Amino acid sequence: QVQLVESGGGLVQAGGSLRLSCAASRSMINIRAMGWYRQAPGKQRELVAAITSGGLTNYADSVKGRFAISRDNAKNTVYLQMNSLKPEDTAVYSCYANTSLFGLSGAYWGQGTQVTVSS
């Protein structure tokens, strides 16, 4: 089946930047959206950013204007550029590829990567 491999996490000071990458093992004809969820200590999992097969994007209110999601179809890869990082962005970020625009029952998941932002 499809595997997703993500990279780019790490430690950064507040105000800094990171770029996450999520690469699929093969092209996915039935994938309708790709993006990232994150889960911070003591908080619920939340959608950070997503991009649909048609190129539409959406973002969590907390990251709008600071994060940007994009994709490279030739490489079967999606990217999340994270700028002006804040300590509250600290979380495990997990990329996904979804066969549906709503709900996660048809999603494939990456292994997760830690993002830590220090003050």
C-alpha positions in Angstrom: 0.0 0.0 0.0 0.9 3.7 0.1 3.5 4.8 2.6 4.2 8.4 3.6 7.7 9.5 4.8 8.0 12.9 6.4 11.0 15.0 7.4 12.1 18.5 8.3 11.2 18.7 12.0 13.6 19.9 14.7 14.3 22.5 17.2 14.1 26.2 16.5 13.9 29.5 18.4 10.7 31.6 18.4 10.5 33.6 15.2 12.4 31.0 13.2 11.4 28.8 10.3 11.2 25.2 9.4 10.0 23.3 6.3 8.3 19.9 6.6 8.2 17.5 3.7 5.9 14.5 3.1 6.8 12.1 0.3 4.5 9.3 -1.0 5.8 6.0 -2.1 3.9 6.2 -5.3 1.4 8.4 -7.1 -2.1 8.3 -5.6 -4.9 8.6 -8.1 -7.6 8.5 -5.5 -6.1 11.0 -3.1 -8.3 14.1 -2.6 -6.3 16.0 0.0 -2.9 16.0 1.7 -1.7 17.9 4.7 -0.6 17.9 8.3 -2.3 17.3 11.7 -0.5 18.1 14.9 -0.9 17.2 18.5 0.7 19.3 21.3 1.2 18.1 24.9 -2.1 18.2 26.7 -4.1 19.3 23.7 -6.3 17.6 21.1 -5.1 16.8 17.6 -5.9 19.6 15.2 -5.7 20.1 11.4 -2.8 22.5 10.6 -3.0 22.8 6.8 -4.3 20.9 3.8 -4.2 21.1 0.1 -6.8 19.4 -2.2 -6.2 17.7 -5.5 -7.6 20.9 -7.1 -5.1 23.1 -5.4 -7.3 24.6 -2.8 -5.7 25.2 0.6 -6.9 25.7 4.2 -5.2 26.5 7.5 -5.9 26.5 11.1 -6.7 30.0 12.4 -3.7 29.9 14.6 -1.2 29.4 11.7 -2.9 31.4 9.0 -0.5 34.0 7.5 2.5 32.2 9.0 2.4 28.7 7.3 2.1 27.8 3.6 1.4 24.4 2.1 2.4 23.4 -1.4 2.9 20.3 -3.5 5.2 18.9 -6.2 3.2 16.4 -8.2 6.3 15.1 -10.0 7.9 14.1 -6.7 4.6 13.0 -5.1 5.6 15.3 -2.2 3.8 18.0 -0.2 5.6 20.7 1.7 4.7 22.9 4.8 6.7 26.1 5.1 6.4 27.3 8.7 7.5 30.9 9.4 7.4 33.1 12.5 7.2 30.0 14.7 5.8 30.3 18.2 6.3 28.1 21.3 2.7 27.1 21.0 3.5 25.5 17.6 5.5 22.8 19.5 3.9 19.5 18.6 4.2 16.2 16.8 3.3 16.9 13.2 1.8 14.0 11.2 1.3 14.2 7.4 -1.7 12.5 5.8 -3.1 11.7 2.4 -6.9 11.4 2.3 -9.2 9.7 -0.2 -12.0 12.0 1.1 -12.4 15.7 1.6 -14.2 15.1 4.9 -13.3 12.5 7.5 -10.2 10.5 8.0 -11.4 6.9 7.5 -9.7 6.7 4.2 -6.4 8.4 5.2 -2.8 7.3 5.0 -0.4 8.6 7.6 3.2 9.4 7.9 5.3 8.5 10.9 5.2 11.9 12.6 8.0 14.4 13.2 8.7 16.5 16.3 8.7 20.3 16.0 9.9 22.2 19.1 10.0 26.0 19.3 11.9 27.5 22.2 11.3 31.0 23.7 
